[in-house]
Structures are given as C-alpha cells and as structure tokens.
Amino acid sequence: MIKYGMFVLLSFCLLSFVRAQDTFSIIALDSSRRSVGSAGASCVDLVALKIEDASFLADHVPGVGGIHTQAAYLVANQNKALKALEAGEGAAEIIDILIGEDAEGNASIRQYGVVIFGQNRPQVAAFTGDSCLVEKHHITGDINGMYYSVQGNILSSPKILQSMESAFRMTEGDLACRLMAAMQAANMVGADARCSVEKTSSLFSFLKLTEATDAAGQPSLSVEVSLPSGSGAEPIDSLQILFNKKHPCGAYSD
C-alpha cells in the first residue's frame, strides 16, 4: 500500500531542512462503532508542492486502527507503520518498531500517534522525538470508549494541544464531530508558529473517518483544504464548511 505521489514530497524533503510536518493533529477511535478518525493541519504549502492529498500523513486500516506519521516526514517510515498495523502489532510495539527501524536511523526528529482496537481492549501510544522543533508535545487519553492521541510540533504554544484535547473531550456527538471540534480549538493565528506571517493557523487541514466496513483507502468521510501561501484564508474555517455539508453536528454548523 505504498502512497504513490509521495515520492515528490520525499524528493523535496531531501533538498530542504524544513520538511513536511503535520504540526498539530489528532487521531482517535470509537471502540463501540469500531471507527477510526484523523484530523490535522500544517503550515506547509501543498499547492506549491503539487501534493493533492492533504491527509497523506494519516493511515487507517479498517477495523484495525490508524497512525499519524509527522515531523521530518518520510514515506518509508509511514509505509513501515502501515505494514505493522496490517500485521496486527500493538500500539506500543509499532512505536518501538518505528524508533528502532527509522529509515534514516534518526527517530529523534519524528513524531507519531497510534490508535488500535486490539484483541482485548483499545490501545493508544505516541512518540515525540527530542529533536523535533519546539514547541513539541503529545497527549494521549480516552473518554466514553474513544481513545485518542493529540500531537504537534512547531507550535506557538503547548496550549494548542491542550485546547484540542479539551474540545475533543467536552464536545457532544460522534467521533467525527469531536475531531472537528478539536480542529476548531486550534483555529488561531500562528497555531503552527510558521503561519504567524500568514495570519492563519495553517495552510492545509483535513479530517477523515473510516468505518470497519469501509474498503481500504476509502474512508466514509473525507474533507480537506489546501491553500497557497499568501491567500490569507483560514483553512480550518474552510474545512468546517465542507464538513458541515457532509456531517453537520450542531456546534460550528451555521
């Protein structure tokens, strides 16, 4: 399940220190519905890079779980994570594999979040390398059978992730609605510190949700927005509009 087209990004990464980074994101599962969802945003100009899939850092395996691979992103590490998911490895074991078998031998610059349903109970694990760019943090937890990992790097403040977690936990509704609320909680200028000059939180944002009955790579819900540098538009606001058309939740739906 290699992500075709990601080699363009890989080539860019080799030529630039500022690699693609999903600066703030959340991955979560609903153990009762056996659905897994992802949402995130970053100040990387995917339009200029000609990358069409804004959710490329998030992989889901229906009925199994999902993973985010971010910070100094490498397609080789993501493919390794996906294979470990498909092989039925535990959340902590997947993190260990990614740290021990990093494609460049430098896991200290990576960041990961993993949720899986597991055989007995859901599992969540995360990793933030010591050399990720600050602010960098991750938070894991669960509420009402929903397990989540929130992670970010190059944040303007550690409060970004705290606000995302709080919104996810406090919002009424299903997994998708909670994920969208978490994104709105990060909707502030410079949430990704690099986008302070853009007067936005980020340049691209996405949200997708996969049910256990979905075919691989075909999530039931998928919305994304990619804006060019200098547009001055807020991608999370645009994402909310698209989301409301497919999955209205009440809050933020006007």
FENURZI-V12210 format. One record per helix or strand of 2 or more residues. SS is the DSSP state (H for helix, E for strand). FROM is the first residue (numbers start at 1). TO is the last residue. If there is no record, write none. Layout:
BEGIN
<<SS	FROM	TO> <SS	FROM	TO>>
END
This chain:
BEGIN
<<H	6	15> <E	24	30> <E	35	42> <H	46	49> <E	58	61> <E	65	70> <H	75	86> <H	91	100> <H	107	109> <E	111	116> <E	123	128> <E	137	143> <E	146	152> <H	159	170> <H	175	185> <H	193	196> <E	204	210> <E	221	226> <H	235	247>>
END
